[in-house]
């Protein structure tokens, strides 16, 4: 899922975040850390998409591809 958040200017400057930059939120106990995504650094595309696309089981996806749904 994607969305928009407002990040204070001083934090954006410190992290090198510009308008349209991608960031991740990492839950750390009772806190959330903001992590700047670095493009082109060999990020695993599967890991990047994990939990973002579908909330379906493998059987449900297979049924859709076979028109059994």
N, CA, C and O atoms as CSV, one atom per row, in Angstrom:
chain,resi,resn,atom,element,x,y,z
A,1,UNK,N,N,0.829,-1.167,0.000
A,1,UNK,CA,C,0.000,0.000,0.000
A,1,UNK,C,C,0.876,1.233,0.000
A,1,UNK,O,O,1.938,1.242,0.623
A,2,UNK,N,N,0.453,2.256,-0.679
A,2,UNK,CA,C,1.226,3.489,-0.661
A,2,UNK,C,C,0.326,4.624,-0.205
A,2,UNK,O,O,-0.900,4.547,-0.281
A,3,UNK,N,N,0.963,5.661,0.261
A,3,UNK,CA,C,0.237,6.826,0.730
A,3,UNK,C,C,1.179,7.995,0.833
A,3,UNK,O,O,2.324,7.928,0.383
A,4,UNK,N,N,0.700,9.059,1.421
A,4,UNK,CA,C,1.515,10.243,1.570
A,4,UNK,C,C,1.593,10.627,3.036
A,4,UNK,O,O,0.621,10.507,3.781
A,5,UNK,N,N,2.754,11.085,3.430
A,5,UNK,CA,C,2.939,11.621,4.779
A,5,UNK,C,C,3.709,12.928,4.658
A,5,UNK,O,O,4.426,13.155,3.683
A,6,UNK,N,N,3.551,13.775,5.652
A,6,UNK,CA,C,4.302,15.016,5.704
A,6,UNK,C,C,5.454,14.824,6.673
A,6,UNK,O,O,5.245,14.526,7.849
A,7,UNK,N,N,6.658,14.994,6.181
A,7,UNK,CA,C,7.862,14.837,6.990
A,7,UNK,C,C,8.446,16.232,7.194
A,7,UNK,O,O,8.661,16.960,6.224
A,8,UNK,N,N,8.703,16.612,8.447
A,8,UNK,CA,C,9.237,17.957,8.699
A,8,UNK,C,C,10.499,18.247,7.881
A,8,UNK,O,O,11.320,17.360,7.645
A,9,UNK,N,N,10.633,19.491,7.459
A,9,UNK,CA,C,11.709,19.898,6.565
A,9,UNK,C,C,13.092,19.585,7.116
A,9,UNK,O,O,13.957,19.141,6.362
A,10,UNK,N,N,13.332,19.804,8.415
A,10,UNK,CA,C,14.662,19.552,8.965
A,10,UNK,C,C,15.021,18.071,8.892
A,10,UNK,O,O,16.182,17.726,8.674
A,11,UNK,N,N,14.035,17.195,9.072
A,11,UNK,CA,C,14.286,15.752,8.970
A,11,UNK,C,C,14.553,15.369,7.522
A,11,UNK,O,O,15.454,14.577,7.244
A,12,UNK,N,N,13.762,15.936,6.583
A,12,UNK,CA,C,13.997,15.659,5.159
A,12,UNK,C,C,15.399,16.058,4.748
A,12,UNK,O,O,16.064,15.322,4.019
A,13,UNK,N,N,15.853,17.201,5.199
A,13,UNK,CA,C,17.201,17.666,4.852
A,13,UNK,C,C,18.267,16.729,5.414
A,13,UNK,O,O,19.222,16.386,4.717
A,14,UNK,N,N,18.108,16.314,6.672
A,14,UNK,CA,C,19.102,15.437,7.302
A,14,UNK,C,C,19.200,14.090,6.601
A,14,UNK,O,O,20.283,13.516,6.493
A,15,UNK,N,N,18.048,13.582,6.118
A,15,UNK,CA,C,18.026,12.264,5.481
A,15,UNK,C,C,18.171,12.328,3.960
A,15,UNK,O,O,18.276,11.291,3.305
A,16,UNK,N,N,18.177,13.516,3.408
A,16,UNK,CA,C,18.286,13.644,1.957
A,16,UNK,C,C,17.024,13.205,1.242
A,16,UNK,O,O,17.085,12.659,0.140
A,17,UNK,N,N,15.883,13.443,1.866
A,17,UNK,CA,C,14.599,13.059,1.279
A,17,UNK,C,C,14.033,14.251,0.519
A,17,UNK,O,O,13.925,15.354,1.056
A,18,UNK,N,N,13.672,14.012,-0.740
A,18,UNK,CA,C,13.080,15.043,-1.573
A,18,UNK,C,C,11.634,14.690,-1.856
A,18,UNK,O,O,11.200,13.575,-1.566
A,19,UNK,N,N,10.889,15.615,-2.414
A,19,UNK,CA,C,9.503,15.369,-2.779
A,19,UNK,C,C,9.431,14.152,-3.707
A,19,UNK,O,O,10.164,14.084,-4.694
A,20,UNK,N,N,8.569,13.210,-3.404
A,20,UNK,CA,C,8.415,12.010,-4.217
A,20,UNK,C,C,9.330,10.872,-3.826
A,20,UNK,O,O,9.231,9.782,-4.389
A,21,UNK,N,N,10.231,11.102,-2.862
A,21,UNK,CA,C,11.123,10.032,-2.418
A,21,UNK,C,C,10.312,8.932,-1.731
A,21,UNK,O,O,9.268,9.190,-1.134
A,22,UNK,N,N,10.815,7.705,-1.829
A,22,UNK,CA,C,10.167,6.594,-1.143
A,22,UNK,C,C,10.841,6.355,0.189
A,22,UNK,O,O,12.065,6.415,0.307
A,23,UNK,N,N,10.018,6.083,1.196
A,23,UNK,CA,C,10.513,5.760,2.524
A,23,UNK,C,C,9.775,4.524,3.020
A,23,UNK,O,O,8.672,4.222,2.564
A,24,UNK,N,N,10.382,3.827,3.941
A,24,UNK,CA,C,9.736,2.703,4.606
A,24,UNK,C,C,9.563,3.050,6.067
A,24,UNK,O,O,10.334,3.824,6.632
A,25,UNK,N,N,8.538,2.467,6.675
A,25,UNK,CA,C,8.309,2.609,8.095
A,25,UNK,C,C,8.569,1.248,8.726
A,25,UNK,O,O,7.969,0.246,8.337
A,26,UNK,N,N,9.461,1.224,9.694
A,26,UNK,CA,C,9.849,-0.018,10.343
A,26,UNK,C,C,9.361,0.024,11.788
A,26,UNK,O,O,9.762,0.897,12.558
A,27,UNK,N,N,8.490,-0.926,12.155
A,27,UNK,CA,C,7.987,-0.998,13.522
A,27,UNK,C,C,9.084,-1.579,14.401
A,27,UNK,O,O,9.630,-2.643,14.111
A,28,UNK,N,N,9.400,-0.868,15.475
A,28,UNK,CA,C,10.476,-1.243,16.388
A,28,UNK,C,C,9.927,-1.153,17.809
A,28,UNK,O,O,10.058,-0.122,18.469
A,29,UNK,N,N,9.312,-2.240,18.273
A,29,UNK,CA,C,8.670,-2.214,19.590
A,29,UNK,C,C,7.457,-1.311,19.548
A,29,UNK,O,O,6.540,-1.520,18.754
A,30,UNK,N,N,7.457,-0.293,20.420
A,30,UNK,CA,C,6.353,0.670,20.457
A,30,UNK,C,C,6.627,1.905,19.605
A,30,UNK,O,O,5.853,2.862,19.618
A,31,UNK,N,N,7.725,1.877,18.871
A,31,UNK,CA,C,8.103,3.028,18.048
A,31,UNK,C,C,8.112,2.630,16.570
A,31,UNK,O,O,8.103,1.449,16.224
A,32,UNK,N,N,8.131,3.640,15.722
A,32,UNK,CA,C,8.223,3.427,14.278
A,32,UNK,C,C,9.405,4.245,13.776
A,32,UNK,O,O,9.529,5.431,14.083
A,33,UNK,N,N,10.278,3.594,12.996
A,33,UNK,CA,C,11.427,4.280,12.406
A,33,UNK,C,C,11.147,4.568,10.943
A,33,UNK,O,O,10.581,3.736,10.234
A,34,UNK,N,N,11.543,5.740,10.499
A,34,UNK,CA,C,11.440,6.143,9.104
A,34,UNK,C,C,12.772,5.839,8.441
A,34,UNK,O,O,13.816,6.285,8.917
A,35,UNK,N,N,12.751,5.073,7.328
A,35,UNK,CA,C,13.974,4.681,6.652
A,35,UNK,C,C,13.877,5.112,5.197
A,35,UNK,O,O,12.921,4.777,4.497
A,36,UNK,N,N,14.883,5.860,4.752
A,36,UNK,CA,C,14.908,6.321,3.360
A,36,UNK,C,C,15.244,5.144,2.455
A,36,UNK,O,O,16.191,4.408,2.730
A,37,UNK,N,N,14.484,4.956,1.382
A,37,UNK,CA,C,14.764,3.916,0.406
A,37,UNK,C,C,15.823,4.444,-0.551
A,37,UNK,O,O,15.705,5.551,-1.076
A,38,UNK,N,N,16.848,3.650,-0.768
A,38,UNK,CA,C,17.926,4.036,-1.676
A,38,UNK,C,C,17.740,3.264,-2.973
A,38,UNK,O,O,17.750,2.034,-2.980
A,39,UNK,N,N,17.572,3.992,-4.066
A,39,UNK,CA,C,17.362,3.361,-5.369
A,39,UNK,C,C,18.655,2.779,-5.900
A,39,UNK,O,O,19.736,3.318,-5.663
A,40,UNK,N,N,18.536,1.671,-6.621
A,40,UNK,CA,C,19.669,1.105,-7.324
A,40,UNK,C,C,20.724,0.463,-6.444
A,40,UNK,O,O,21.854,0.284,-6.897
A,41,UNK,N,N,20.410,0.114,-5.225
A,41,UNK,CA,C,21.395,-0.488,-4.333
A,41,UNK,C,C,21.170,-1.992,-4.186
A,41,UNK,O,O,21.528,-2.570,-3.160
A,42,UNK,N,N,20.577,-2.635,-5.207
A,42,UNK,CA,C,20.397,-4.081,-5.185
A,42,UNK,C,C,19.285,-4.546,-4.267
A,42,UNK,O,O,19.320,-5.677,-3.781
A,43,UNK,N,N,18.313,-3.708,-4.023
A,43,UNK,CA,C,17.200,-4.078,-3.161
A,43,UNK,C,C,16.468,-5.266,-3.770
A,43,UNK,O,O,16.155,-5.262,-4.960
A,44,UNK,N,N,16.199,-6.267,-2.967
A,44,UNK,CA,C,15.496,-7.462,-3.421
A,44,UNK,C,C,14.051,-7.083,-3.749
A,44,UNK,O,O,13.308,-6.681,-2.855
A,45,UNK,N,N,13.637,-7.205,-5.022
A,45,UNK,CA,C,12.285,-6.788,-5.397
A,45,UNK,C,C,11.190,-7.599,-4.709
A,45,UNK,O,O,10.118,-7.068,-4.421
A,46,UNK,N,N,11.446,-8.869,-4.444
A,46,UNK,CA,C,10.442,-9.686,-3.762
A,46,UNK,C,C,10.284,-9.200,-2.328
A,46,UNK,O,O,9.162,-9.036,-1.847
A,47,UNK,N,N,11.396,-8.971,-1.646
A,47,UNK,CA,C,11.337,-8.482,-0.264
A,47,UNK,C,C,10.686,-7.102,-0.219
A,47,UNK,O,O,9.932,-6.803,0.707
A,48,UNK,N,N,10.970,-6.264,-1.208
A,48,UNK,CA,C,10.383,-4.929,-1.273
A,48,UNK,C,C,8.858,-4.993,-1.377
A,48,UNK,O,O,8.165,-4.158,-0.797
A,49,UNK,N,N,8.338,-5.967,-2.104
A,49,UNK,CA,C,6.897,-6.074,-2.317
A,49,UNK,C,C,6.183,-6.914,-1.265
A,49,UNK,O,O,4.954,-6.898,-1.199
A,50,UNK,N,N,6.927,-7.644,-0.445
A,50,UNK,CA,C,6.330,-8.540,0.546
A,50,UNK,C,C,5.332,-7.782,1.422
A,50,UNK,O,O,5.666,-6.774,2.046
A,51,UNK,N,N,4.092,-8.297,1.453
A,51,UNK,CA,C,3.054,-7.714,2.283
A,51,UNK,C,C,2.401,-6.472,1.711
A,51,UNK,O,O,1.558,-5.874,2.380
A,52,UNK,N,N,2.747,-6.063,0.520
A,52,UNK,CA,C,2.206,-4.834,-0.040
A,52,UNK,C,C,1.116,-5.056,-1.079
A,52,UNK,O,O,0.305,-4.164,-1.326
A,53,UNK,N,N,1.089,-6.225,-1.685
A,53,UNK,CA,C,0.213,-6.397,-2.852
A,53,UNK,C,C,-1.092,-7.112,-2.531
A,53,UNK,O,O,-2.165,-6.509,-2.567
A,54,UNK,N,N,-0.995,-8.363,-2.226
A,54,UNK,CA,C,-2.186,-9.173,-2.068
A,54,UNK,C,C,-2.287,-9.750,-0.674
A,54,UNK,O,O,-1.282,-10.056,-0.032
A,55,UNK,N,N,-3.504,-9.889,-0.224
A,55,UNK,CA,C,-3.723,-10.576,1.046
A,55,UNK,C,C,-4.486,-11.870,0.751
A,55,UNK,O,O,-5.460,-12.206,1.426
A,56,UNK,N,N,-4.017,-12.583,-0.275
A,56,UNK,CA,C,-4.665,-13.817,-0.704
A,56,UNK,C,C,-3.721,-14.989,-0.462
A,56,UNK,O,O,-2.499,-14.840,-0.459
A,57,UNK,N,N,-4.320,-16.150,-0.260
A,57,UNK,CA,C,-3.512,-17.351,-0.117
A,57,UNK,C,C,-3.076,-17.826,-1.504
A,57,UNK,O,O,-3.622,-17.393,-2.519
A,58,UNK,N,N,-2.108,-18.701,-1.532
A,58,UNK,CA,C,-1.652,-19.269,-2.803
A,58,UNK,C,C,-2.792,-19.988,-3.501
A,58,UNK,O,O,-2.942,-19.868,-4.717
A,59,UNK,N,N,-3.608,-20.744,-2.745
A,59,UNK,CA,C,-4.744,-21.453,-3.345
A,59,UNK,C,C,-5.741,-20.479,-3.975
A,59,UNK,O,O,-6.291,-20.757,-5.041
A,60,UNK,N,N,-5.977,-19.333,-3.317
A,60,UNK,CA,C,-6.902,-18.340,-3.876
A,60,UNK,C,C,-6.342,-17.745,-5.164
A,60,UNK,O,O,-7.085,-17.532,-6.122
A,61,UNK,N,N,-5.058,-17.479,-5.192
A,61,UNK,CA,C,-4.426,-16.929,-6.402
A,61,UNK,C,C,-4.489,-17.960,-7.522
A,61,UNK,O,O,-4.803,-17.615,-8.661
A,62,UNK,N,N,-4.194,-19.223,-7.215
A,62,UNK,CA,C,-4.245,-20.273,-8.238
A,62,UNK,C,C,-5.664,-20.426,-8.787
A,62,UNK,O,O,-5.847,-20.619,-9.989
A,63,UNK,N,N,-6.664,-20.342,-7.915
A,63,UNK,CA,C,-8.048,-20.452,-8.363
A,63,UNK,C,C,-8.391,-19.306,-9.322
A,63,UNK,O,O,-9.085,-19.517,-10.317
A,64,UNK,N,N,-7.908,-18.097,-9.027
A,64,UNK,CA,C,-8.154,-16.964,-9.919
A,64,UNK,C,C,-7.503,-17.166,-11.281
A,64,UNK,O,O,-8.099,-16.851,-12.311
A,65,UNK,N,N,-6.285,-17.690,-11.287
A,65,UNK,CA,C,-5.588,-17.888,-12.560
A,65,UNK,C,C,-6.200,-19.004,-13.374
A,65,UNK,O,O,-6.007,-19.072,-14.588
A,66,UNK,N,N,-6.931,-19.873,-12.719
A,66,UNK,CA,C,-7.589,-20.990,-13.409
A,66,UNK,C,C,-9.075,-20.750,-13.591
A,66,UNK,O,O,-9.807,-21.651,-14.001
A,67,UNK,N,N,-9.521,-19.552,-13.293
A,67,UNK,CA,C,-10.945,-19.170,-13.426
A,67,UNK,C,C,-11.845,-20.067,-12.589
A,67,UNK,O,O,-12.964,-20.375,-12.999
A,68,UNK,N,N,-11.377,-20.482,-11.436
A,68,UNK,CA,C,-12.178,-21.323,-10.544
A,68,UNK,C,C,-12.825,-20.500,-9.436
A,68,UNK,O,O,-13.552,-21.046,-8.605
A,69,UNK,N,N,-12.577,-19.227,-9.414
A,69,UNK,CA,C,-13.085,-18.377,-8.329
A,69,UNK,C,C,-14.517,-17.982,-8.572
A,69,UNK,O,O,-15.106,-17.267,-7.761
